[in-house]
Amino acid sequence: MNTLWACVVRLFPRAFRTEFGVDVAAQAHADYQRARARSVPTGLWSITTSLLNIIAAALAEHLRPTWVSAPPPSKGIGMRGFFDVWRLDLTYAGRALRRSPGFAAVTVLTLALAMGVTAGIFTVVNTVLIQPLPFANPDRLVYIAGTAPGSDLPPEFGVSPEFFLHYRQRATLIEDVAIFNTFTSTLRVGDRVERIPMAVATSTVFSTLGASPMLGRLPGGMPPRSPSSVTPSGRCGLRGAPTSLGRHTSSVTVAARSSV
Amino acid sequence: MNLLDYHVLLALSSGPMHGYAIKDAVALDSGGTQEPRAGTLYRIIARLISTGQVRETAPPSDAPIHPGHTRRYYTLTLAGRRTLAEQARLLKGAAAQAERRLGASGRS
């Protein structure tokens, strides 16, 4: 009979069973013995009612617990204790490093190198992947290039002006198109000479990129037959831009100072 | 607080008791109307301990040694005594109200 009570008591949640399981089983067994002393049917009735009662109580204890495990004893480390532990750790680390300066130097250099590399990688990732392009609608910009598998051409090459005209006139999903080519050139202003990166582009490059000039006007608004114009970027070495507007250098005209 | 909780507090007001003695005392105090089975009784004891109204205590010095397993004794805390007094006051008021109404309806 004790085995029966021990089995049915296992229906209780563990916390309750650990605390009161033995007492519940002992009392159910005592109820049975008292009833059995009167008559056998009374004893059987006692077993039945105790079983049903324990099952119902176990179910209720699962649904609405009256007993939960006591929380683990607190170690008594509050915020102040937390900082005390940190201070002790740092003090111990400082003493250990003073005892072996060679190891300390290697450690510091390793940490410095690791932090430098990490910062550098993050800068690249942040610039290339995280920060959006400095244009009006970077998510709407697409770069179109050509490819000719099986030919002698490189895997990717710039499209010809015919494609530019074709896209400009017939494409319905593209709002604006610009074509450009980049190179490096030498700029001479007075007695000053600089190597500067340059790009030859159609005048639509500014409207395509959503860029506006910091000073002056865009080349697209220039009258026909005017000389080719140059638009120095904000990073260009031409200092004193307002005075350079309209100035002819060789065969080009400084028309604007762009933010791109 | 339901009636069984009240009867368990009432049983323990006479002194420390183990589980089976609590059950007998409840049955006696309630005139046989309340006779909690093991699962129900120990859930009530667990709830009263969790709410700080009952605590486990050492067995009295004259407690008989029970064969099988050591019996655990429970006693009321101060909070338990206050709860019992408050419940008794409420029940007394409710009983008086019932007697007044029954008496008034009996006279009419």
Chai-1 contact restraints between the chains, C-beta under 6 A:
chainA,res_idxA,chainB,res_idxB,connection_type,confidence,min_distance_angstrom,max_distance_angstrom,comment,restraint_id
A,F20,B,Y42,contact,1.0,0.0,6.0,A-B,restraint_1
A,V22,B,H69,contact,1.0,0.0,6.0,A-B,restraint_2
A,D23,B,G19,contact,1.0,0.0,6.0,A-B,restraint_3
A,D23,B,Y42,contact,1.0,0.0,6.0,A-B,restraint_4
A,V24,B,A38,contact,1.0,0.0,6.0,A-B,restraint_5
A,V24,B,Y42,contact,1.0,0.0,6.0,A-B,restraint_6
A,A26,B,H69,contact,1.0,0.0,6.0,A-B,restraint_7
A,Q27,B,G19,contact,1.0,0.0,6.0,A-B,restraint_8
A,Q27,B,Y20,contact,1.0,0.0,6.0,A-B,restraint_9
A,Q27,B,A38,contact,1.0,0.0,6.0,A-B,restraint_10
A,A28,B,A38,contact,1.0,0.0,6.0,A-B,restraint_11
A,A30,B,Y20,contact,1.0,0.0,6.0,A-B,restraint_12
A,S50,B,R37,contact,1.0,0.0,6.0,A-B,restraint_13
A,N53,B,R37,contact,1.0,0.0,6.0,A-B,restraint_14
A,N53,B,G39,contact,1.0,0.0,6.0,A-B,restraint_15
A,I54,B,G39,contact,1.0,0.0,6.0,A-B,restraint_16
A,A57,B,G39,contact,1.0,0.0,6.0,A-B,restraint_17
A,A57,B,T40,contact,1.0,0.0,6.0,A-B,restraint_18
A,A57,B,R43,contact,1.0,0.0,6.0,A-B,restraint_19
A,T66,B,R43,contact,1.0,0.0,6.0,A-B,restraint_20
A,T66,B,A46,contact,1.0,0.0,6.0,A-B,restraint_21
A,T66,B,R47,contact,1.0,0.0,6.0,A-B,restraint_22
A,W67,B,A46,contact,1.0,0.0,6.0,A-B,restraint_23
